[in-house]
Amino acid sequence: MEVRDRWGSRTSFVLASIGSAIGLGNVWRFPYICYANGGGAFLIAWLVALFTAGIPLMILEFGLGHKMQGAASEAFYKVNKKFEWFGWMAILVGFFIVCYYAVIMSYCFNYGIHSFTLAWGENTAKFFEKTIGLTQSPFEMGGFKKYIFLGLLTSWIFIVLSVWKGVKTVGKVVYATVIIPWILIIVFIIRGVTLPGAVDGLIFYLKPEFAKLLKPGVWLAAYTQVFFSLSVGFGIMIAYSSFLPRKSDIVNNAFIISMANCATSFLAGFAIFGALGYYANLLGKPVADVVAAGPGLAFVTYPHIISNLPFWQPLFGVLFFLMLLTLGIDSAFSLVEAVAAGVRDKWKLSHLTTNLSVGAIALILGIPLTFGAGLLWLDIVDNFINKFGLSLICLGECILIGWVFGSGKIREYVNSLSEFSIGKWWDFFIRFITPIVLLFLIIMELKDRIISSYEGYPRLAEFLGGWLVIILLPIIGIILMLVKRRGK
């Protein structure tokens, strides 16, 4: 009988799970979402979402993976052979994400090199567009950017090496890739809040607008942020928990990892908005006029801030993009390990064969994104995969485990292992609250997509980049389910 991989220690598992949950979104998405949805008031909705949906889903995935001792595909296969395709669908959501996530890491590699000379100059927007060869339309592919490809290749070398021997390698790597970004975030918090005008930025970040709590959109934003931030729905936490020793605390780990992730998001806001306050002060504009999120913050706004720091600009530039890289690589290799674990469980392949195969396929799929239209396609696919693919997976988990398998079985199992128990409130959230919220999210997003196109992209581009992926996920999952298992 094959011996399953095991984490070297509880600390390794906790750090790896935290590293997976903490990603680029903690730095460039959460602070903006908080500011745009009521500041300090949004934190109330966010915490409610965390405790009513985020942590219950984390406990569900940890309990499922540990009880079934398998990756997502294997775990749902053991729940019921008919559900194996659903496990593959969860894995495929993560696989599609890591294909373009590595391209963002490539941007970070390139900008880390540019930081030594502050090559972006004063017009950081024009430099970013030139660097990636940005085109005006998704159907205008533009030229091949060899440096973006080289960064992509470098990213995949680091990702594959990080999971070379599965959790044995991951358990060692995370000590660096989790602790280093935490240290760097602290450095940027100190640097950010001590800059002239930083207070104005922090006020914009945290100023409570309690009236916004009456708006459904704020609650939708809170639940969406929690779902996407905790890495639930990708198959990662199911795979990671399957590598825990049989006697492992499930509930405590779920709370520790969830709270650590959310604390990182909150603290990152001080670094970002402190710097944005300084930037607004520098330009003589209101903070609201310089607030940005996503790639625009990381590759346009922040480089401009770095260039205008009082001292050590190249150093802070290198450290900023090192922080983004170390934040990104944990999320990337956890997504790869979720895929690799599923492949190994079904076909009993070696770590070497699995990791090289998964990495090579993802690298090839990422090459089209190194062309000028790459960022546009990345944005379209990311929006649909996260808002529809991930939401559907989380909804499916609640239905299959809460109603078909029986949430009580998972609750009793995790309680038998944990220092403190969860009550029937957990079943209530998994069976009712979380699926209702998810269903509402999906319906609202579907309504928006029918009424208007996403960010003004052509409808055909939305279909090809978004809907086609969503349609393919269950089809590929069913095909993988039907392929004969090895060693069964």
C-alpha positions as CSV (number, residue, x, y, z in Angstrom):
1,M,0.0,0.0,0.0
2,E,1.4,3.4,-1.0
3,V,2.3,5.7,1.9
4,R,0.7,9.1,1.6
5,D,2.9,12.2,1.9
6,R,2.8,13.9,5.3
7,W,3.7,17.4,6.5
8,G,6.9,17.6,8.5
9,S,5.1,19.6,11.2
10,R,1.9,21.4,12.0
11,T,3.8,24.7,11.6
12,S,4.6,23.7,8.0
13,F,1.0,23.0,7.2
14,V,-0.3,26.2,8.8
15,L,2.3,28.3,7.0
16,A,1.6,26.6,3.7
17,S,-2.1,27.2,4.1
18,I,-1.6,30.8,5.1
19,G,0.8,31.3,2.2
20,S,-1.8,29.9,-0.2
21,A,-4.6,32.2,1.2
22,I,-2.4,35.3,1.3
23,G,-1.7,36.4,-2.2
24,L,-1.5,39.5,-4.4
25,G,-5.2,40.2,-3.8
26,N,-4.4,41.0,-0.1
27,V,-2.2,43.9,-1.2
28,W,-3.8,45.3,-4.3
29,R,-7.5,44.3,-3.9
30,F,-8.6,44.3,-0.2
31,P,-7.6,47.9,0.7
32,Y,-9.4,49.3,-2.3
33,I,-12.6,47.1,-1.7
34,C,-12.6,48.3,1.9
35,Y,-12.3,52.0,0.9
36,A,-14.9,51.7,-1.8
37,N,-17.5,50.0,0.4
38,G,-17.6,52.1,3.5
39,G,-14.1,52.0,5.0
40,G,-14.4,51.0,8.7
41,A,-18.0,50.1,8.2
42,F,-17.1,47.5,5.5
43,L,-15.0,45.7,8.1
44,I,-18.2,44.8,10.0
45,A,-19.7,43.2,6.9
46,W,-16.3,41.6,6.1
47,L,-16.0,40.0,9.6
48,V,-19.6,38.8,9.4
49,A,-18.9,37.1,6.1
50,L,-15.7,35.6,7.5
51,F,-17.5,33.9,10.4
52,T,-20.7,32.9,8.6
53,A,-19.1,31.7,5.3
54,G,-15.4,31.8,5.1
55,I,-14.4,29.8,8.2
56,P,-17.3,27.3,7.8
57,L,-16.1,26.6,4.3
58,M,-12.5,26.3,5.5
59,I,-13.6,23.8,8.1
60,L,-15.6,21.9,5.5
61,E,-12.6,21.6,3.1
62,F,-10.1,20.7,5.9
63,G,-12.5,18.1,7.3
64,L,-13.3,16.6,3.9
65,G,-9.7,16.3,2.8
66,H,-8.5,14.9,6.1
67,K,-11.4,12.4,6.4
68,M,-11.1,11.1,2.8
69,Q,-7.3,11.3,2.7
70,G,-7.3,12.5,-0.9
71,A,-7.1,15.6,-3.2
72,A,-10.4,17.2,-4.3
73,S,-11.1,14.6,-7.0
74,E,-10.3,11.7,-4.7
75,A,-12.2,13.1,-1.8
76,F,-15.4,13.6,-3.8
77,Y,-14.9,10.2,-5.4
78,K,-15.0,8.7,-1.9
79,V,-18.0,10.7,-1.0
80,N,-19.7,9.2,-4.1
81,K,-18.2,7.9,-7.3
82,K,-20.6,10.0,-9.2
83,F,-19.1,13.2,-7.7
84,E,-15.5,12.7,-8.8
85,W,-16.1,15.1,-11.8
86,F,-17.0,17.8,-9.4
87,G,-13.6,17.4,-7.6
88,W,-11.8,17.7,-10.9
89,M,-13.8,20.8,-11.7
90,A,-12.5,22.4,-8.5
91,I,-9.0,21.5,-9.4
92,L,-9.4,22.8,-12.9
93,V,-10.6,26.2,-11.6
94,G,-7.3,26.5,-9.7
95,F,-5.3,25.2,-12.8
96,F,-6.7,27.9,-15.1
97,I,-6.0,30.5,-12.5
98,V,-2.3,29.5,-12.1
99,C,-1.8,29.6,-15.8
100,Y,-2.3,33.4,-15.8
101,Y,-1.1,34.0,-12.2
102,A,2.4,33.1,-13.3
103,V,2.2,35.8,-16.0
104,I,1.6,38.4,-13.3
105,M,4.6,37.0,-11.5
106,S,6.5,37.5,-14.7
107,Y,5.5,41.2,-14.6
108,C,6.9,41.3,-11.0
109,F,10.2,39.7,-12.0
110,N,10.6,42.3,-14.8
111,Y,9.7,45.2,-12.6
112,G,12.0,44.0,-9.9
113,I,14.9,44.3,-12.4
114,H,13.6,47.7,-13.6
115,S,13.6,48.9,-10.0
116,F,17.4,49.0,-9.9
117,T,17.4,51.9,-12.3
118,L,13.8,53.2,-11.8
119,A,13.5,52.5,-15.6
120,W,9.8,53.5,-15.6
121,G,10.6,57.2,-15.3
122,E,7.8,59.7,-14.6
123,N,5.2,58.3,-17.1
124,T,4.7,55.0,-15.4
125,A,1.4,54.2,-17.2
126,K,3.1,54.6,-20.6
127,F,6.1,52.5,-19.5
128,F,3.8,49.7,-18.3
129,E,1.9,49.6,-21.6
130,K,5.1,49.5,-23.5
131,T,6.6,46.8,-21.3
132,I,3.7,44.4,-21.9
133,G,2.9,45.7,-25.4
134,L,-0.7,46.4,-24.3
135,T,-3.1,46.5,-27.3
136,Q,-6.5,48.3,-27.5
137,S,-8.6,45.2,-28.1
138,P,-8.5,41.5,-27.0
139,F,-8.6,40.6,-30.7
140,E,-5.6,42.7,-31.5
141,M,-3.0,40.2,-30.2
142,G,0.0,42.5,-30.6
143,G,3.7,41.4,-30.5
144,F,5.4,38.7,-28.6
145,K,7.2,40.1,-25.5
146,K,10.3,38.0,-25.0
147,Y,11.1,39.4,-21.5
148,I,7.6,38.6,-20.3
149,F,8.1,35.1,-21.6
150,L,11.4,34.8,-19.9
151,G,9.8,36.0,-16.6
152,L,7.1,33.4,-17.1
153,L,9.6,30.7,-17.7
154,T,11.5,31.8,-14.6
155,S,8.3,31.8,-12.6
156,W,7.5,28.3,-13.5
157,I,11.0,27.1,-12.7
158,F,10.6,28.5,-9.2
159,I,7.0,27.1,-8.9
160,V,8.0,23.6,-9.9
161,L,11.0,23.5,-7.7
162,S,8.8,24.6,-4.8
163,V,6.7,21.5,-5.2
164,W,9.4,19.2,-6.4
165,K,8.8,16.5,-3.8
166,G,5.3,17.6,-2.9
167,V,4.6,18.7,0.7
168,K,8.2,17.7,1.8
169,T,9.5,20.5,-0.3
170,V,6.6,22.9,0.3
171,G,7.0,22.5,4.0
172,K,10.5,23.9,3.8
173,V,10.0,26.6,1.2
174,V,7.1,28.2,3.1
175,Y,9.3,29.3,5.9
176,A,10.8,31.8,3.5
177,T,7.9,32.6,1.2
178,V,5.5,33.3,4.1
179,I,7.8,35.0,6.6
180,I,9.6,37.2,4.1
181,P,6.4,39.0,2.8
182,W,5.2,39.5,6.3
183,I,8.5,41.2,7.2
184,L,8.3,43.3,4.0
185,I,4.7,44.3,4.7
186,I,5.8,45.6,8.1
187,V,8.6,47.5,6.4
188,F,6.1,49.1,4.0
189,I,3.6,49.9,6.8
190,I,6.3,51.8,8.6
191,R,7.5,53.5,5.5
192,G,3.9,54.3,4.4
193,V,2.5,55.7,7.6
194,T,5.5,58.0,8.2
195,L,5.3,59.7,4.8
196,P,3.9,63.3,4.5
197,G,0.1,63.1,3.8
198,A,-0.1,59.4,5.0
199,V,-2.9,60.3,7.5
200,D,-5.1,61.5,4.7
201,G,-4.8,58.2,3.0
202,L,-5.5,56.2,6.2
203,I,-8.6,58.3,6.8
204,F,-9.9,57.4,3.3
205,Y,-9.1,53.8,4.0
206,L,-10.8,53.5,7.3
207,K,-13.4,56.3,7.6
208,P,-16.6,54.6,8.5
209,E,-19.7,55.2,6.3
210,F,-22.2,53.1,8.2
211,A,-25.0,54.0,5.9
212,K,-23.4,51.8,3.2
213,L,-24.2,48.8,5.4
214,L,-27.7,49.2,4.2
215,K,-26.7,48.6,0.6
216,P,-26.7,44.9,-0.7
217,G,-23.6,45.6,-2.8
218,V,-21.4,46.2,0.2
219,W,-22.4,42.8,1.6
220,L,-21.9,41.1,-1.7
221,A,-18.4,42.7,-1.8
222,A,-17.6,41.4,1.7
223,Y,-18.7,37.8,1.0
224,T,-16.9,37.8,-2.4
225,Q,-13.7,39.1,-0.9
226,V,-13.8,36.4,1.9
227,F,-14.4,33.6,-0.5
228,F,-11.7,34.6,-2.9
229,S,-9.2,35.5,-0.3
230,L,-9.2,32.3,1.7
231,S,-8.4,30.0,-1.2
232,V,-11.5,27.9,-0.7
233,G,-13.0,26.3,-3.8
234,F,-9.7,25.6,-5.6
235,G,-9.1,22.1,-4.1
236,I,-6.0,23.5,-2.3
237,M,-7.2,23.2,1.3
238,I,-8.7,19.7,0.6
239,A,-5.3,18.5,-0.8
240,Y,-3.2,20.2,1.9
241,S,-5.4,18.7,4.8
242,S,-5.1,15.3,3.3
243,F,-1.4,15.3,4.0
244,L,-2.0,16.0,7.8
245,P,-1.3,13.1,10.2
246,R,-4.4,11.3,11.3
247,K,-4.5,13.0,14.7
248,S,-4.6,16.7,13.7
249,D,-6.6,19.5,15.0
250,I,-9.0,20.7,12.2
251,V,-11.0,23.5,13.8
252,N,-8.1,25.3,15.4
253,N,-6.1,25.3,12.2
254,A,-9.1,26.6,10.2
255,F,-9.5,29.6,12.6
256,I,-5.8,30.3,12.8
257,I,-5.3,30.3,9.0
258,S,-8.4,32.3,8.3
259,M,-7.6,35.0,10.9
260,A,-4.0,35.3,9.8
261,N,-5.0,35.8,6.2
262,C,-7.5,38.5,7.1
263,A,-5.2,40.3,9.5
264,T,-2.6,40.4,6.7
265,S,-5.2,42.0,4.3
266,F,-6.2,44.6,6.9
267,L,-2.6,45.5,7.8
268,A,-1.6,45.7,4.1
269,G,-4.1,48.5,3.7
270,F,-2.0,50.7,6.0
271,A,1.0,50.3,3.8
272,I,-0.9,51.0,0.6
273,F,-3.1,53.8,1.7
274,G,-0.3,55.5,3.7
275,A,1.7,55.6,0.4
276,L,-1.4,56.7,-1.6
277,G,-1.9,59.6,0.9
278,Y,1.7,60.7,0.3
279,Y,1.1,60.3,-3.5
280,A,-2.0,62.5,-3.4
281,N,-0.1,65.1,-1.3
282,L,2.7,65.0,-3.8
283,L,0.4,65.7,-6.8
284,G,-1.8,68.1,-4.9
285,K,-4.9,66.0,-5.5
286,P,-7.5,64.4,-3.3
287,V,-6.8,60.8,-2.2
288,A,-9.9,59.7,-4.1
289,D,-8.3,60.8,-7.4
290,V,-5.2,58.5,-7.0
291,V,-6.8,55.4,-5.5
292,A,-6.2,52.3,-7.7
293,A,-6.5,48.6,-7.4
294,G,-5.1,45.6,-9.2
295,P,-2.3,45.8,-11.8
296,G,-2.8,49.6,-12.0
297,L,-1.8,50.0,-8.4
298,A,1.2,47.6,-8.6
299,F,2.7,48.6,-11.9
300,V,1.6,52.2,-12.5
301,T,0.7,54.0,-9.2
302,Y,3.2,52.4,-6.8
303,P,6.3,52.7,-9.1
304,H,5.5,56.5,-9.4
305,I,5.3,56.6,-5.6
306,I,8.6,54.7,-5.3
307,S,10.3,57.2,-7.7
308,N,9.3,60.1,-5.5
309,L,10.3,58.7,-2.1
310,P,12.7,60.9,-0.1
311,F,15.5,58.3,-0.2
312,W,16.5,54.7,-1.2
313,Q,14.1,54.6,-4.1
314,P,15.7,51.6,-5.9
315,L,15.9,49.6,-2.6
316,F,12.2,50.1,-1.9
317,G,11.4,49.3,-5.5
318,V,13.2,46.0,-5.3
319,L,11.7,45.2,-1.9
320,F,8.1,46.0,-3.1
321,F,8.3,43.6,-6.1
322,L,10.1,41.0,-4.0
323,M,7.1,41.3,-1.6
324,L,4.7,40.7,-4.5
325,L,6.7,37.8,-5.8
326,T,6.8,36.0,-2.4
327,L,3.1,36.7,-1.9
328,G,2.4,35.3,-5.4
329,I,4.5,32.2,-5.4
330,D,2.8,30.6,-2.4
331,S,-0.6,30.9,-4.1
332,A,0.9,29.7,-7.4
333,F,2.6,26.5,-6.1
334,S,-0.4,25.7,-3.9
335,L,-2.6,25.7,-7.0
336,V,-0.1,23.4,-8.7
337,E,0.1,21.0,-5.7
338,A,-3.7,20.8,-5.7
339,V,-3.6,19.6,-9.4
340,A,-0.6,17.4,-8.9
341,A,-2.1,15.7,-5.8
342,G,-5.2,14.9,-7.8
343,V,-3.2,13.4,-10.7
344,R,-1.0,11.4,-8.3
345,D,-4.1,10.1,-6.4
346,K,-5.7,8.8,-9.6
347,W,-2.9,7.6,-11.8
348,K,-0.2,7.0,-9.2
349,L,2.5,8.9,-11.1
350,S,5.7,10.1,-9.4
351,H,6.2,13.6,-8.1
352,L,8.7,14.3,-10.9
353,T,6.5,13.2,-13.7
354,T,3.4,15.0,-12.3
355,N,5.1,18.3,-11.5
356,L,6.9,18.6,-14.8
357,S,3.8,17.7,-16.7
358,V,1.5,20.1,-14.9
359,G,4.1,22.9,-15.1
360,A,4.8,22.3,-18.8
361,I,1.1,22.4,-19.7
362,A,0.4,25.5,-17.7
363,L,3.5,27.2,-19.2
364,I,2.3,26.5,-22.7
365,L,-1.2,27.8,-21.9
366,G,0.3,30.9,-20.5
367,I,2.4,31.8,-23.6
368,P,-0.5,33.5,-25.4
369,L,-0.7,35.9,-22.5
370,T,2.8,37.1,-23.2
371,F,1.5,38.9,-26.3
372,G,0.2,42.5,-26.2
373,A,-3.4,41.4,-25.6
374,G,-2.4,39.1,-22.8
375,L,-3.4,41.5,-19.9
376,L,-6.9,42.0,-21.5
377,W,-7.5,38.2,-21.8
378,L,-6.1,37.7,-18.3
379,D,-8.6,40.2,-16.9
380,I,-11.5,38.6,-18.7
381,V,-10.7,35.1,-17.7
382,D,-9.9,36.1,-14.1
383,N,-13.2,37.9,-13.7
384,F,-15.3,34.9,-15.0
385,I,-13.3,32.2,-13.3
386,N,-13.4,33.9,-9.9
387,K,-16.9,35.2,-9.9
388,F,-18.6,32.2,-11.6
389,G,-16.2,29.2,-11.5
390,L,-15.2,29.7,-7.8
391,S,-18.7,30.6,-6.6
392,L,-20.2,27.5,-8.3
393,I,-17.6,25.3,-6.7
394,C,-18.3,26.7,-3.2
395,L,-22.0,26.4,-3.8
396,G,-21.6,22.8,-5.0
397,E,-19.5,21.9,-1.9
398,C,-22.3,23.2,0.4
399,I,-24.9,21.2,-1.5
400,L,-23.0,18.0,-1.8
401,I,-21.6,17.9,1.7
402,G,-24.4,19.8,3.5
403,W,-27.3,18.0,1.9
404,V,-26.2,14.8,0.1
405,F,-23.3,13.5,2.2
406,G,-24.5,15.1,5.4
407,S,-22.8,18.0,7.1
408,G,-23.3,16.3,10.5
409,K,-20.8,13.6,9.5
410,I,-18.0,16.1,8.8
411,R,-18.9,18.1,12.0
412,E,-18.7,15.0,14.1
413,Y,-15.4,14.0,12.5
414,V,-13.6,17.3,13.0
415,N,-15.0,17.6,16.6
416,S,-13.4,14.2,17.4
417,L,-10.0,15.6,16.5
418,S,-10.2,19.2,17.6
419,E,-9.5,21.0,20.9
420,F,-12.8,22.8,20.8
421,S,-15.9,21.7,19.0
422,I,-18.2,23.3,16.5
423,G,-21.9,23.1,17.1
424,K,-24.9,22.6,14.9
425,W,-24.6,26.3,13.9
426,W,-22.0,25.1,11.5
427,D,-24.5,22.8,9.7
428,F,-26.9,25.8,9.5
429,F,-24.3,28.0,7.8
430,I,-23.2,25.2,5.4
431,R,-26.7,24.1,4.5
432,F,-28.5,27.5,4.4
433,I,-26.6,30.7,4.9
434,T,-23.5,30.2,2.7
435,P,-25.4,28.6,-0.3
436,I,-28.1,31.3,-0.2
437,V,-25.4,34.0,-0.3
438,L,-23.5,32.2,-3.1
439,L,-26.6,31.7,-5.1
440,F,-27.5,35.4,-4.7
441,L,-24.0,36.4,-5.8
442,I,-24.1,34.2,-8.9
443,I,-27.6,35.5,-9.9
444,M,-26.6,39.1,-9.4
445,E,-23.4,38.7,-11.4
446,L,-25.2,36.8,-14.1
447,K,-27.8,39.6,-14.3
448,D,-25.0,42.2,-14.7
449,R,-23.3,40.2,-17.4
450,I,-26.5,39.9,-19.4
451,I,-27.3,43.6,-19.1
452,S,-23.9,44.9,-19.8
453,S,-20.5,43.6,-21.0
454,Y,-17.6,43.3,-18.5
455,E,-15.4,46.5,-18.6
456,G,-16.7,47.2,-22.1
457,Y,-15.0,44.2,-23.7
458,P,-16.6,42.8,-26.9
459,R,-19.3,40.2,-26.2
460,L,-17.4,37.6,-28.3
461,A,-14.2,38.2,-26.2
462,E,-16.3,37.6,-23.0
463,F,-17.7,34.4,-24.4
464,L,-14.3,33.1,-25.6
465,G,-12.4,34.1,-22.5
466,G,-15.0,33.6,-19.9
467,W,-18.1,31.6,-20.7
468,L,-16.2,29.1,-22.8
469,V,-13.9,28.3,-19.8
470,I,-16.9,27.9,-17.5
471,I,-18.5,25.6,-20.0
472,L,-15.4,23.5,-20.4
473,L,-14.7,23.0,-16.7
474,P,-17.4,20.4,-16.0
475,I,-16.9,18.7,-19.4
476,I,-13.2,18.2,-18.8
477,G,-14.0,17.1,-15.2
478,I,-16.3,14.4,-16.5
479,I,-13.8,13.2,-19.0
480,L,-11.1,12.9,-16.3
481,M,-13.6,11.0,-14.1
482,L,-14.2,8.5,-16.9
483,V,-10.5,7.9,-17.6
484,K,-9.6,4.6,-16.0
485,R,-8.0,4.8,-12.6
486,R,-4.6,3.2,-12.1
487,G,-3.9,0.9,-9.2
488,K,-7.6,0.5,-8.3
